[in-house]
Amino acid sequence: MLDPQLAGRARGLRRAQLRRAVITLTYAAVLLFGLPVLLRVAPGLAQWRVGGLPLGWIAVAWLPYPLLGVLAWWHLRRAEGAERP
């Protein structure tokens, strides 16, 4: 059982972590669902080619992975920062 002071800190830390998780998941959803929606709304982008590959294919198959890695790094930094006294 935690003493009341530590329990209050633990509740605050949990709320902060949940808030950060919701923000991160929102960004991930916008990224993962936004790219296909963008290509659907602007079909002309799928006609562009980069290095011989259609931009639509690059945007859906390649682009999300580095961006998700950056998002994970950003989330980890913020989560660790919340745990520091």
PATORFI-986372 format. One record per residue: residue number from 1; x, z negated, y negated of N, C-alpha, C in turn. Coordinates in Angstrom, 2 decimals, padded with zeros to 5 digits, always signed. Layout:
% PATORFI-986372
R   num       n.u       n.w       n.v      ca.u      ca.w      ca.v       c.u       c.w       c.v
R   NUM         X         Z         Y         X         Z         Y         X         Z         Y
...
***
This chain:
% PATORFI-986372
R   num       n.u       n.w       n.v      ca.u      ca.w      ca.v       c.u       c.w       c.v
R     1   +000.84   +000.00   +001.17   +000.00   +000.00   +000.00   +000.89   +000.00   -001.24
R     2   +000.58   +000.89   -002.18   +001.34   +000.97   -003.42   +000.85   -000.07   -004.41
R     3   +001.79   -000.56   -005.21   +001.33   -001.45   -006.27   +000.58   -000.61   -007.31
R     4   -000.25   -001.22   -008.12   -001.12   -000.47   -009.04   -000.36   +000.48   -009.98
R     5   +000.80   +000.07   -010.43   +001.57   +000.93   -011.35   +002.04   +002.21   -010.63
R     6   +002.57   +002.06   -009.41   +003.00   +003.23   -008.65   +001.82   +004.08   -008.21
R     7   +000.69   +003.46   -007.89   -000.50   +004.21   -007.50   -000.98   +005.08   -008.65
R     8   -000.94   +004.56   -009.86   -001.33   +005.35   -011.04   -000.40   +006.53   -011.25
R     9   +000.88   +006.30   -011.06   +001.86   +007.40   -011.18   +001.63   +008.44   -010.09
R    10   +001.35   +007.99   -008.87   +001.10   +008.91   -007.76   -000.14   +009.76   -008.03
R    11   -001.21   +009.15   -008.57   -002.42   +009.91   -008.89   -002.13   +010.95   -009.98
R    12   -001.38   +010.55   -010.98   -001.02   +011.48   -012.05   -000.17   +012.64   -011.54
R    13   +000.77   +012.32   -010.66   +001.62   +013.35   -010.08   +000.79   +014.31   -009.23
R    14   -000.15   +013.77   -008.46   -001.01   +014.62   -007.63   -001.85   +015.55   -008.50
R    15   -002.43   +015.04   -009.57   -003.22   +015.88   -010.48   -002.35   +016.98   -011.09
R    16   -001.15   +016.62   -011.50   -000.25   +017.61   -012.10   +000.12   +018.68   -011.08
R    17   +000.39   +018.27   -009.84   +000.75   +019.24   -008.80   -000.43   +020.16   -008.48
R    18   -001.63   +019.60   -008.41   -002.80   +020.43   -008.14   -003.05   +021.42   -009.27
R    19   -002.88   +020.99   -010.50   -003.06   +021.88   -011.64   -002.05   +023.02   -011.58
R    20   -000.81   +022.68   -011.28   +000.23   +023.71   -011.18   -000.06   +024.67   -010.02
R    21   -000.54   +024.15   -008.91   -000.87   +025.00   -007.76   -002.00   +025.96   -008.09
R    22   -003.02   +025.49   -008.80   -004.13   +026.37   -009.18   -003.64   +027.47   -010.11
R    23   -002.79   +027.13   -011.05   -002.25   +028.13   -011.97   -001.43   +029.16   -011.20
R    24   -000.58   +028.71   -010.29   +000.25   +029.62   -009.51   -000.61   +030.52   -008.64
R    25   -001.61   +029.97   -007.97   -002.49   +030.78   -007.13   -003.29   +031.79   -007.96
R    26   -003.66   +031.41   -009.16   -004.36   +032.35   -010.04   -003.46   +033.52   -010.40
R    27   -002.23   +033.23   -010.76   -001.28   +034.31   -011.07   -001.06   +035.21   -009.85
R    28   -000.93   +034.61   -008.66   -000.72   +035.40   -007.44   -001.94   +036.27   -007.16
R    29   -003.13   +035.74   -007.34   -004.35   +036.53   -007.10   -004.44   +037.69   -008.09
R    30   -004.13   +037.43   -009.35   -004.15   +038.50   -010.35   -003.14   +039.58   -009.98
R    31   -001.98   +039.17   -009.54   -000.95   +040.14   -009.14   -001.40   +040.94   -007.92
R    32   -001.81   +040.27   -006.87   -002.13   +040.96   -005.62   -003.41   +041.78   -005.68
R    33   -004.40   +041.30   -006.42   -005.64   +042.06   -006.52   -005.66   +042.97   -007.75
R    34   -004.87   +042.63   -008.73   -004.85   +043.41   -009.96   -004.19   +044.76   -009.82
R    35   -003.14   +044.86   -009.02   -002.46   +046.15   -008.86   -003.38   +047.19   -008.22
R    36   -004.05   +046.90   -007.11   -004.97   +047.90   -006.56   -006.13   +048.23   -007.52
R    37   -006.63   +047.22   -008.22   -007.71   +047.48   -009.18   -007.21   +048.38   -010.31
R    38   -006.01   +048.12   -010.78   -005.42   +048.96   -011.83   -005.32   +050.40   -011.36
R    39   -004.87   +050.60   -010.14   -004.74   +051.96   -009.62   -006.10   +052.62   -009.42
R    40   -007.10   +051.82   -009.12   -008.47   +052.35   -008.96   -009.05   +052.74   -010.32
R    41   -008.80   +051.91   -011.34   -009.34   +052.16   -012.68   -008.61   +053.31   -013.36
R    42   -007.30   +053.40   -013.13   -006.47   +054.45   -013.75   -005.87   +055.31   -012.65
R    43   -006.65   +056.20   -012.04   -006.14   +056.98   -010.91   -005.00   +057.92   -011.29
R    44   -004.85   +058.22   -012.57   -003.74   +059.07   -013.00   -002.38   +058.45   -012.71
R    45   -002.31   +057.11   -012.63   -001.04   +056.45   -012.33   -000.55   +056.79   -010.93
R    46   -001.47   +057.04   -010.02   -001.09   +057.36   -008.63   -000.42   +058.73   -008.55
R    47   -000.60   +059.55   -009.56   +000.00   +060.89   -009.55   +001.46   +060.86   -010.01
R    48   +001.84   +059.82   -010.73   +003.22   +059.72   -011.19   +004.14   +059.48   -010.01
R    49   +005.36   +059.99   -010.12   +006.35   +059.80   -009.05   +007.60   +059.15   -009.61
R    50   +008.13   +058.22   -008.83   +009.38   +057.54   -009.19   +010.29   +057.69   -007.98
R    51   +011.39   +058.36   -008.16   +012.30   +058.59   -007.03   +011.65   +059.36   -005.89
R    52   +010.70   +060.21   -006.22   +010.01   +061.00   -005.21   +008.84   +060.30   -004.54
R    53   +008.63   +059.03   -004.86   +007.53   +058.28   -004.25   +006.40   +058.11   -005.27
R    54   +005.17   +058.16   -004.81   +004.05   +057.95   -005.74   +004.09   +056.54   -006.31
R    55   +003.81   +056.42   -007.61   +003.83   +055.13   -008.28   +002.82   +054.17   -007.66
R    56   +001.69   +054.68   -007.21   +000.70   +053.83   -006.55   +001.25   +053.16   -005.32
R    57   +001.99   +053.89   -004.53   +002.58   +053.33   -003.31   +003.61   +052.27   -003.66
R    58   +004.43   +052.55   -004.65   +005.45   +051.58   -005.08   +004.79   +050.32   -005.61
R    59   +003.74   +050.47   -006.41   +003.07   +049.33   -007.03   +002.43   +048.42   -005.99
R    60   +001.91   +048.98   -004.92   +001.21   +048.17   -003.92   +002.14   +047.70   -002.80
R    61   +003.11   +048.52   -002.42   +003.94   +048.19   -001.26   +005.27   +047.53   -001.61
R    62   +005.79   +047.76   -002.80   +007.12   +047.23   -003.11   +007.10   +046.20   -004.24
R    63   +006.41   +046.49   -005.30   +006.45   +045.67   -006.50   +006.00   +044.21   -006.31
R    64   +004.99   +043.91   -005.50   +004.54   +042.51   -005.41   +005.59   +041.54   -004.87
R    65   +006.47   +041.99   -003.99   +007.39   +041.05   -003.34   +008.39   +040.41   -004.29
R    66   +009.10   +041.16   -005.12   +009.97   +040.48   -006.08   +009.19   +039.62   -007.07
R    67   +008.01   +040.09   -007.47   +007.21   +039.31   -008.41   +006.71   +038.02   -007.77
R    68   +006.35   +038.06   -006.50   +005.95   +036.84   -005.80   +007.13   +035.88   -005.65
R    69   +008.33   +036.43   -005.44   +009.52   +035.59   -005.38   +009.78   +034.88   -006.69
R    70   +009.63   +035.58   -007.79   +009.79   +034.97   -009.12   +008.71   +033.92   -009.35
R    71   +007.49   +034.22   -008.93   +006.39   +033.26   -009.07   +006.65   +032.01   -008.25
R    72   +007.17   +032.14   -007.05   +007.50   +030.98   -006.21   +008.60   +030.14   -006.86
R    73   +009.62   +030.80   -007.37   +010.71   +030.08   -008.05   +010.17   +029.32   -009.25
R    74   +009.32   +029.97   -010.05   +008.74   +029.34   -011.24   +007.91   +028.13   -010.84
R    75   +007.10   +028.27   -009.79   +006.26   +027.16   -009.34   +007.13   +025.99   -008.85
R    76   +008.16   +026.29   -008.09   +009.05   +025.24   -007.58   +009.72   +024.48   -008.72
R    77   +010.19   +025.21   -009.73   +010.83   +024.55   -010.87   +009.86   +023.62   -011.59
R    78   +008.62   +024.07   -011.78   +007.63   +023.24   -012.45   +007.23   +022.05   -011.60
R    79   +007.12   +022.23   -010.29   +006.74   +021.13   -009.41   +007.84   +020.08   -009.36
R    80   +009.10   +020.52   -009.29   +010.20   +019.56   -009.28   +010.29   +018.83   -010.61
R    81   +010.00   +019.54   -011.71   +010.03   +018.91   -013.02   +008.99   +017.82   -013.16
R    82   +007.84   +018.01   -012.52   +006.79   +016.99   -012.59   +007.18   +015.73   -011.81
R    83   +008.01   +015.87   -010.80   +008.40   +014.73   -009.98   +009.53   +013.91   -010.59
R    84   +010.21   +014.46   -011.56   +011.30   +013.72   -012.20   +010.72   +012.62   -013.07
R    85   +011.33   +011.44   -013.04   +010.80   +010.33   -013.87   +011.00   +010.57   -015.36
***
